[in-house]
């Protein structure tokens, strides 16, 4: 009699503990779902911002290219060694290659600008600044 009563008390206690566990589990799953949703929202916002930033860089690079002299402009667009355009494997690698090429062109122009400023003006020119032609 005593052992049957004890067994029933233990079963009731086990059922209570199972119920508490299932309630806590459901609460945690709900919280996890909410946090996962928030994380997806932040990820989406981050990717949108990153995309806008990349677009801004590309627009800036295109604007810079349009200001380059004719030959340099063409050379800047033809980024492959064969002179034809090749598709980049991804936007990121294209952007990275474009940025590297732009840096190289800008470094060349800066170096050219520094060299040109050390030369005296050509004979017969009246301007104090001479802009040599780029070949």
MDTraj code that builds the backbone (N, CA, C; nanometers):
import mdtraj as md
import numpy as np

residues = "UNK UNK UNK UNK UNK UNK UNK UNK UNK UNK UNK UNK UNK UNK UNK UNK UNK UNK UNK UNK UNK UNK UNK UNK UNK UNK UNK UNK UNK UNK UNK UNK UNK UNK UNK UNK UNK UNK UNK UNK UNK UNK UNK UNK UNK UNK UNK UNK UNK UNK UNK UNK UNK UNK UNK UNK UNK UNK UNK UNK UNK UNK UNK UNK UNK UNK UNK UNK UNK UNK UNK UNK UNK UNK UNK UNK UNK UNK UNK UNK UNK UNK UNK UNK UNK UNK UNK UNK UNK UNK UNK UNK UNK UNK UNK UNK UNK UNK UNK UNK UNK UNK UNK UNK UNK UNK UNK UNK UNK UNK UNK UNK UNK UNK UNK UNK UNK UNK UNK UNK UNK UNK UNK UNK UNK UNK UNK UNK UNK UNK UNK UNK UNK UNK UNK".split()
xyz = np.array([
    [0.0812, -0.1180, 0.0000],
    [0.0000, 0.0000, 0.0000],
    [0.0862, 0.1252, 0.0000],
    [0.1842, 0.1267, 0.0882],
    [0.2752, 0.2406, 0.0989],
    [0.3599, 0.2565, -0.0268],
    [0.4049, 0.1451, -0.0833],
    [0.4881, 0.1522, -0.2035],
    [0.4044, 0.1949, -0.3242],
    [0.2798, 0.1559, -0.3328],
    [0.1930, 0.1967, -0.4437],
    [0.1674, 0.3472, -0.4364],
    [0.1470, 0.3941, -0.3154],
    [0.1257, 0.5373, -0.2960],
    [0.2526, 0.6155, -0.3327],
    [0.3649, 0.5650, -0.2916],
    [0.4939, 0.6293, -0.3228],
    [0.5177, 0.6311, -0.4738],
    [0.4845, 0.5193, -0.5409],
    [0.5002, 0.5104, -0.6850],
    [0.4095, 0.6118, -0.7554],
    [0.2871, 0.6283, -0.7076],
    [0.1946, 0.7253, -0.7657],
    [0.2458, 0.8673, -0.7450],
    [0.3012, 0.8984, -0.6295],
    [0.3577, 1.0312, -0.6026],
    [0.4756, 1.0600, -0.6960],
    [0.5587, 0.9581, -0.7158],
    [0.6736, 0.9746, -0.8060],
    [0.6274, 0.9967, -0.9501],
    [0.5238, 0.9239, -0.9924],
    [0.4715, 0.9420, -1.1276],
    [0.4133, 1.0824, -1.1449],
    [0.3420, 1.1298, -1.0416],
    [0.2873, 1.2654, -1.0478],
    [0.3987, 1.3697, -1.0529],
    [0.5010, 1.3488, -0.9723],
    [0.6162, 1.4412, -0.9726],
    [0.6868, 1.4401, -1.1081],
    [0.7014, 1.3204, -1.1648],
    [0.7636, 1.3086, -1.2970],
    [0.6790, 1.3805, -1.4031],
    [0.5494, 1.3656, -1.3971],
    [0.4600, 1.4335, -1.4924],
    [0.4711, 1.5847, -1.4761],
    [0.4775, 1.6334, -1.3522],
    [0.4923, 1.7767, -1.3280],
    [0.6241, 1.8274, -1.3853],
    [0.7312, 1.7539, -1.3619],
    [0.8639, 1.7936, -1.4120],
    [0.8653, 1.7911, -1.5652],
    [0.8037, 1.6882, -1.6262],
    [0.7954, 1.6819, -1.7722],
    [0.7191, 1.8018, -1.8265],
    [0.6090, 1.8370, -1.7607],
    [0.5291, 1.9523, -1.8031],
    [0.6095, 2.0809, -1.7965],
    [0.6822, 2.0997, -1.6857],
    [0.7660, 2.2197, -1.6711],
    [0.8750, 2.2235, -1.7781],
    [0.9338, 2.1054, -1.8021],
    [1.0379, 2.0972, -1.9036],
    [0.9836, 2.1340, -2.0410],
    [0.8670, 2.0777, -2.0772],
    [0.8088, 2.1060, -2.2086],
    [0.7701, 2.2529, -2.2228],
    [0.7213, 2.3136, -2.1144],
    [0.6877, 2.4568, -2.1187],
    [0.8149, 2.5409, -2.1377],
    [0.9190, 2.5083, -2.0621],
    [1.0452, 2.5819, -2.0749],
    [1.1046, 2.5638, -2.2154],
    [1.0955, 2.4419, -2.2663],
    [1.1467, 2.4141, -2.4006],
    [1.0713, 2.4966, -2.5043],
    [0.9399, 2.5022, -2.4935],
    [0.8588, 2.5800, -2.5878],
    [0.8953, 2.7283, -2.5795],
    [0.9163, 2.7803, -2.4579],
    [0.9562, 2.9205, -2.4423],
    [1.0903, 2.9471, -2.5091],
    [1.1868, 2.8580, -2.4866],
    [1.3182, 2.8760, -2.5468],
    [1.3129, 2.8664, -2.6990],
    [1.2307, 2.7738, -2.7505],
    [1.2176, 2.7632, -2.8955],
    [1.1548, 2.8897, -2.9537],
    [1.0581, 2.9477, -2.8826],
    [0.9970, 3.0723, -2.9277],
    [1.0993, 3.1859, -2.9253],
    [1.1774, 3.1953, -2.8178],
    [1.2811, 3.2990, -2.8101],
    [1.3852, 3.2793, -2.9198],
    [1.4251, 3.1555, -2.9421],
    [1.5233, 3.1258, -3.0471],
    [1.4689, 3.1666, -3.1837],
    [1.3429, 3.1387, -3.2079],
    [1.2808, 3.1766, -3.3339],
    [1.2802, 3.3288, -3.3509],
    [1.2460, 3.4024, -3.2451],
    [1.2456, 3.5487, -3.2505],
    [1.3856, 3.6025, -3.2787],
    [1.4849, 3.5507, -3.2071],
    [1.6225, 3.5979, -3.2238],
    [1.6749, 3.5631, -3.3629],
    [1.6386, 3.4463, -3.4120],
    [1.6802, 3.4082, -3.5467],
    [1.6192, 3.5030, -3.6493],
    [1.4932, 3.5384, -3.6297],
    [1.4284, 3.6349, -3.7189],
    [1.4977, 3.7698, -3.7146],
    [1.5326, 3.8160, -3.5952],
    [1.6044, 3.9432, -3.5813],
    [1.7404, 3.9358, -3.6502],
    [1.8089, 3.8228, -3.6313],
    [1.9403, 3.8063, -3.6943],
    [1.9268, 3.8104, -3.8464],
    [1.8229, 3.7495, -3.9005],
    [1.8007, 3.7532, -4.0453],
    [1.7729, 3.8957, -4.0929],
    [1.6965, 3.9723, -4.0118],
    [1.6704, 4.1121, -4.0473],
    [1.8008, 4.1918, -4.0508],
    [1.8837, 4.1748, -3.9473],
    [2.0116, 4.2467, -3.9433],
    [2.1009, 4.2055, -4.0595],
    [2.1009, 4.0761, -4.0900],
    [2.1820, 4.0268, -4.2016],
    [2.1344, 4.0906, -4.3321],
    [2.0034, 4.0956, -4.3506],
    [1.9467, 4.1554, -4.4709],
    [1.9834, 4.3028, -4.4799],
    [1.9712, 4.3760, -4.3691],
    [2.0065, 4.5184, -4.3681],
    [2.1544, 4.5372, -4.3975],
    [2.2387, 4.4506, -4.3399],
    [2.3831, 4.4585, -4.3632],
    [2.4142, 4.4351, -4.5113],
    [2.3515, 4.3322, -4.5693],
    [2.3779, 4.3026, -4.7098],
    [2.3289, 4.4159, -4.8005],
    [2.2170, 4.4770, -4.7662],
    [2.1693, 4.5918, -4.8438],
    [2.2685, 4.7074, -4.8351],
    [2.3169, 4.7343, -4.7132],
    [2.4131, 4.8432, -4.6950],
    [2.5427, 4.8134, -4.7698],
    [2.5865, 4.6901, -4.7631],
    [2.7106, 4.6507, -4.8319],
    [2.6930, 4.6639, -4.9832],
    [2.5771, 4.6252, -5.0326],
    [2.5484, 4.6367, -5.1749],
    [2.5471, 4.7837, -5.2172],
    [2.4844, 4.8678, -5.1359],
    [2.4814, 5.0114, -5.1669],
    [2.6225, 5.0691, -5.1662],
    [2.7040, 5.0226, -5.0717],
    [2.8425, 5.0694, -5.0632],
    [2.9204, 5.0276, -5.1882],
    [2.9037, 4.9024, -5.2312],
    [2.9719, 4.8543, -5.3517],
    [2.9239, 4.9325, -5.4743],
    [2.7930, 4.9592, -5.4811],
    [2.7393, 5.0365, -5.5931],
    [2.7996, 5.1760, -5.5930],
    [2.8137, 5.2336, -5.4744],
    [2.8734, 5.3658, -5.4637],
    [3.0169, 5.3636, -5.5142],
    [3.0930, 5.2609, -5.4752],
    [3.2318, 5.2488, -5.5218],
    [3.2356, 5.2338, -5.6739],
    [3.1452, 5.1524, -5.7275],
    [3.1436, 5.1313, -5.8721],
    [3.1068, 5.2607, -5.9441],
    [3.0071, 5.3330, -5.8930],
    [2.9694, 5.4597, -5.9551],
    [3.0853, 5.5586, -5.9514],
    [3.1556, 5.5607, -5.8387],
    [3.2709, 5.6505, -5.8254],
    [3.3804, 5.6111, -5.9244],
    [3.4030, 5.4804, -5.9389],
    [3.5060, 5.4334, -6.0323],
    [3.4668, 5.4670, -6.1760],
    [3.3387, 5.4482, -6.2093],
    [3.2938, 5.4812, -6.3454],
    [3.3106, 5.6299, -6.3729],
    [3.2778, 5.7125, -6.2737],
    [3.2930, 5.8569, -6.2910],
    [3.4404, 5.8924, -6.3096],
    [3.5282, 5.8259, -6.2342],
    [3.6717, 5.8518, -6.2464],
    [3.7222, 5.8093, -6.3839],
    [3.6736, 5.6961, -6.4334],
    [3.7161, 5.6471, -6.5637],
    [3.6747, 5.7447, -6.6722],
    [3.5565, 5.8013, -6.6596],
    [3.5104, 5.8932, -6.7635],
    [3.5944, 6.0197, -6.7672],
    [3.6639, 6.0520, -6.6593],
    [3.7489, 6.1719, -6.6568],
    [3.8902, 6.1440, -6.7075],
    [3.9249, 6.0176, -6.7328],
    [4.0585, 5.9838, -6.7812],
    [4.0714, 6.0195, -6.9289],
    [4.1948, 6.0486, -6.9739],
    [4.2159, 6.0719, -7.1171],
    [4.1786, 5.9475, -7.1972],
    [4.1530, 5.9619, -7.3249],
    [4.1028, 5.8548, -7.4113],
    [4.1747, 5.7221, -7.4017],
    [4.3077, 5.7195, -7.4212],
    [4.3808, 5.5932, -7.4203],
    [4.3759, 5.5257, -7.2847],
    [4.3931, 5.6038, -7.1809],
    [4.3898, 5.5447, -7.0478],
    [4.2505, 5.4931, -7.0162],
    [4.1495, 5.5639, -7.0601],
    [4.0120, 5.5216, -7.0379],
    [3.9890, 5.3852, -7.1016],
    [4.0311, 5.3661, -7.2255],
    [4.0145, 5.2382, -7.2933],
    [4.0935, 5.1288, -7.2234],
    [4.2198, 5.1590, -7.1860],
    [4.3036, 5.0603, -7.1186],
    [4.2447, 5.0206, -6.9852],
    [4.1814, 5.1146, -6.9189],
    [4.1229, 5.0865, -6.7875],
    [4.0054, 4.9908, -6.8005],
    [3.9271, 5.0051, -6.9067],
    [3.8105, 4.9192, -6.9263],
    [3.8537, 4.7797, -6.9679],
    [3.9564, 4.7687, -7.0543],
    [4.0044, 4.6382, -7.0978],
    [4.0979, 4.5820, -6.9920],
    [4.0410, 4.5058, -6.9012],
    [4.1211, 4.4611, -6.7875],
    [4.1904, 4.3277, -6.8112],
    [4.1547, 4.2550, -6.9140],
    [4.2194, 4.1271, -6.9363],
    [4.3455, 4.1480, -7.0192],
    [4.4448, 4.0582, -7.0068],
    [4.5697, 4.0738, -7.0813],
    [4.5474, 4.0687, -7.2325],
    [4.4438, 4.0024, -7.2810],
    [4.4219, 3.9904, -7.4244],
    [4.3498, 4.1108, -7.4812],
    [4.3028, 4.2002, -7.3957],
    [4.2350, 4.3197, -7.4427],
    [4.0848, 4.3013, -7.4553],
    [4.0322, 4.1805, -7.4285],
    [3.8872, 4.1634, -7.4333],
    [3.8335, 4.1516, -7.2918],
    [3.7095, 4.1895, -7.2773],
    [3.6474, 4.1829, -7.1453],
    [3.6140, 4.0387, -7.1117],
    [3.6432, 3.9995, -6.9907],
    [3.6080, 3.8666, -6.9442],
    [3.5162, 3.8815, -6.8249],
    [3.4215, 3.7906, -6.8125],
    [3.3286, 3.7981, -6.7004],
    [3.4024, 3.7630, -6.5718],
    [3.3773, 3.8403, -6.4692],
    [3.4379, 3.8122, -6.3394],
    [3.3613, 3.6978, -6.2741],
    [3.4286, 3.6223, -6.1898],
    [3.3618, 3.5095, -6.1255],
    [3.2593, 3.5559, -6.0248],
    [3.2766, 3.6738, -5.9710],
    [3.1767, 3.7279, -5.8786],
    [3.1899, 3.8792, -5.8753],
    [3.0873, 3.9416, -5.8229],
    [3.0894, 4.0869, -5.8119],
    [3.2029, 4.1312, -5.7214],
    [3.2254, 4.0558, -5.6145],
    [3.3316, 4.0922, -5.5203],
    [3.4683, 4.0869, -5.5864],
    [3.4947, 3.9802, -5.6629],
    [3.6264, 3.9711, -5.7269],
    [3.6408, 4.0771, -5.8350],
    [3.5313, 4.1068, -5.9059],
    [3.5355, 4.2129, -6.0060],
    [3.5640, 4.3466, -5.9396],
    [3.4932, 4.3735, -5.8293],
    [3.5141, 4.4993, -5.7570],
    [3.6551, 4.5109, -5.7047],
    [3.7082, 4.3985, -5.6539],
    [3.8444, 4.3976, -5.6019],
    [3.9450, 4.4242, -5.7133],
    [3.9250, 4.3583, -5.8288],
    [4.0147, 4.3794, -5.9424],
    [4.0057, 4.5214, -5.9948],
    [3.8841, 4.5730, -5.9982],
    [3.8626, 4.7096, -6.0444],
    [3.9310, 4.8086, -5.9509],
    [3.9159, 4.7872, -5.8216],
    [3.9785, 4.8771, -5.7250],
    [4.1311, 4.8718, -5.7374],
    [4.1862, 4.7523, -5.7557],
    [4.3316, 4.7374, -5.7697],
    [4.3798, 4.8070, -5.8963],
    [4.3060, 4.7903, -6.0052],
    [4.3443, 4.8534, -6.1316],
    [4.3344, 5.0060, -6.1196],
    [4.2287, 5.0527, -6.0541],
    [4.2117, 5.1973, -6.0361],
    [4.3262, 5.2536, -5.9530],
    [4.3656, 5.1820, -5.8492],
    [4.4777, 5.2270, -5.7657],
    [4.6053, 5.2336, -5.8488],
    [4.6269, 5.1322, -5.9324],
    [4.7454, 5.1297, -6.0176],
    [4.7458, 5.2480, -6.1143],
    [4.6312, 5.2741, -6.1755],
    [4.6217, 5.3868, -6.2696],
    [4.6456, 5.5179, -6.1960],
    [4.5829, 5.5334, -6.0800],
    [4.5984, 5.6576, -6.0035],
    [4.7436, 5.6762, -5.9588],
    [4.8081, 5.5670, -5.9160],
    [4.9490, 5.5758, -5.8772],
    [5.0340, 5.6192, -5.9965],
    [5.0046, 5.5638, -6.1137],
    [5.0794, 5.6017, -6.2349],
    [5.0590, 5.7490, -6.2665],
    [4.9339, 5.7941, -6.2575],
    [4.9056, 5.9346, -6.2858],
    [4.9727, 6.0262, -6.1849],
    [4.9711, 5.9872, -6.0583],
    [5.0364, 6.0685, -5.9551],
    [5.1864, 6.0756, -5.9788],
    [5.2457, 5.9616, -6.0150],
    [5.3893, 5.9581, -6.0440],
    [5.4183, 6.0463, -6.1652],
    [5.3365, 6.0353, -6.2690],
    [5.3528, 6.1156, -6.3898],
    [5.3389, 6.2634, -6.3562],
    [5.2418, 6.2964, -6.2724],
    [5.2183, 6.4351, -6.2320],
    [5.3407, 6.4909, -6.1581],
    [5.3978, 6.4100, -6.0684],
    [5.5164, 6.4558, -5.9931],
    [5.6343, 6.4777, -6.0867],
    [5.6541, 6.3867, -6.1833],
    [5.7648, 6.4008, -6.2773],
    [5.7461, 6.5248, -6.3639],
    [5.6227, 6.5472, -6.4098],
    [5.5938, 6.6598, -6.4985],
    [5.6165, 6.7927, -6.4277],
    [5.5937, 6.7971, -6.2978],
    [5.6091, 6.9244, -6.2266],
    [5.7568, 6.9618, -6.2087],
    [5.8493, 6.8660, -6.2268],
    [5.9919, 6.8950, -6.2116],
    [6.0559, 6.9461, -6.3408],
    [5.9866, 6.9316, -6.4544],
    [6.0414, 6.9770, -6.5807],
    [6.0088, 7.1250, -6.6008],
    [6.1029, 7.2000, -6.6566],
    [6.0728, 7.3417, -6.6874],
    [5.9750, 7.3481, -6.8033],
    [5.9001, 7.4589, -6.8161],
    [5.8052, 7.4716, -6.9273],
    [5.8784, 7.4677, -7.0605],
    [5.8089, 7.4205, -7.1642],
    [5.8677, 7.4148, -7.2983],
    [5.8914, 7.5555, -7.3493],
    [5.9901, 7.5692, -7.4379],
    [6.0204, 7.7004, -7.4959],
    [5.9025, 7.7464, -7.5804],
    [5.8720, 7.8730, -7.5677],
    [5.7655, 7.9306, -7.6484],
    [5.6279, 7.9207, -7.5842],
    [5.6176, 7.8640, -7.4620],
    [5.4867, 7.8583, -7.3964],
    [5.4785, 7.9722, -7.2972],
    [5.3592, 8.0264, -7.2821],
    [5.3414, 8.1390, -7.1902],
    [5.2805, 8.0948, -7.0590],
    [5.2228, 7.9782, -7.0562],
    [5.1585, 7.9302, -6.9334],
    [5.2642, 7.8817, -6.8355],
    [5.2362, 7.8997, -6.7061],
    [5.3307, 7.8545, -6.6053],
    [5.3191, 7.7049, -6.5812],
    [5.2086, 7.6456, -6.6223],
    [5.1940, 7.4999, -6.6065],
    [5.1821, 7.4372, -6.7432],
    [5.2621, 7.3354, -6.7653],
    [5.2599, 7.2656, -6.8923],
    [5.2075, 7.1263, -6.8677],
    [5.1103, 7.0846, -6.9452],
    [5.0562, 6.9503, -6.9316],
    [5.1021, 6.8679, -7.0490],
    [5.2010, 6.7803, -7.0260],
    [5.2492, 6.6967, -7.1359],
    [5.1400, 6.5988, -7.1786],
    [5.1401, 6.5616, -7.3057],
    [5.0384, 6.4651, -7.3529],
    [5.0778, 6.3245, -7.3103],
    [4.9752, 6.2459, -7.2799],
    [4.9974, 6.1072, -7.2383],
    [4.9843, 6.0200, -7.3621],
    [5.0853, 5.9357, -7.3869],
    [5.0842, 5.8511, -7.5056],
    [5.0585, 5.7092, -7.4644],
])
top = md.Topology()
chain = top.add_chain()
for i, resn in enumerate(residues, 1):
    res = top.add_residue(resn, chain, resSeq=i)
    for name in ("N", "CA", "C"):
        top.add_atom(name, md.element.get_by_symbol(name[0]), res)
traj = md.Trajectory(xyz[None], top)
